[in-house]
Amino acid sequence: MDPQVRELIEQWGLQAAGMLAVLIVGILALARYRRFRARRILIATVNRVGYETLINVMVPDGMDGYYHLDFLLLTQRGVLIVDLRKNGGNVFGGDQMSEWAVMTRKRRYSFANPQQALYDRLAAVRRLAGEVPVEGRIVFTSKASFPKGMPKYVLMLESLAAEFAPVDMATMASHVDQFRGGWEQVKRQTTPSSHPSV
């Protein structure tokens, strides 16, 4: 083979490898940006119902252990625990079922009924909050659907603001002042989670 042709082929190969590397880095950067943007939108959607928000915290369970909380919010109705679920597909669950099933186009799997874990978290936060009302919701993103209906305490992310009125910071302060003492007690007992899920 002619040395000039060989040199041209080698140069073309190096250029192609360089372009491929740039393309791969670009694709990875775009994917990372999309995850970052989706996380910011998710957090902003949840934050809309809270006057103050704690994300990825641990609260004592009262027995020398801790519970992880995805979101803990001070709202105009008191304290709200949000257990975020990112399961995608058709979710089939009920209040009396020990496991809920998820069906996607490619597979079927199950997970433990999240209501019991929510009840445990509610009890732990109520113990800390005193007289302040504490509510909890299991919130699924739009990747999920419930063709047979939603169990108790389950909401879609888009419905969170409908149930817990969006925050108007100008008028909200007077509503939440009545819950401030209990909220501060809860906040003092939280620690950052070593296993963030949001």
Stockholm file with secondary structure:
# STOCKHOLM 1.0

chainA/1-198         MDPQVRELIEQWGLQAAGMLAVLIVGILALARYRRFRARRILIATVNRVGYETLINVMVPDGMDGYYHLDFLLLTQRGVLIVDLRKNGGNVFGGDQMSEWAVMTRKRRYSFANPQQALYDRLAAVRRLAGEVPVEGRIVFTSKASFPKGMPKYVLMLESLAAEFAPVDMATMASHVDQFRGGWEQVKRQTTPSSHPSV
#=GR chainA/1-198 SS CCHHHHHHHHHHHHHHHHHHHHHHHHHHHHHHHHHHHHHHHHHHHHHTTCSEEEEEEEEECSSSCEEEEEEEEEETTEEEEEEEECCCEEEECCTTCSEEEEECSSCEEEEECHHHHHHHHHHHHHHHHTTSCEEEEEEECTTEECTTCCCTTEEEGGGHHHHSCCCCHHHHHHHHGGGHHHHHHHHHHCEECSSCCC
#=GC SS_cons         CCHHHHHHHHHHHHHHHHHHHHHHHHHHHHHHHHHHHHHHHHHHHHHTTCSEEEEEEEEECSSSCEEEEEEEEEETTEEEEEEEECCCEEEECCTTCSEEEEECSSCEEEEECHHHHHHHHHHHHHHHHTTSCEEEEEEECTTEECTTCCCTTEEEGGGHHHHSCCCCHHHHHHHHGGGHHHHHHHHHHCEECSSCCC
//
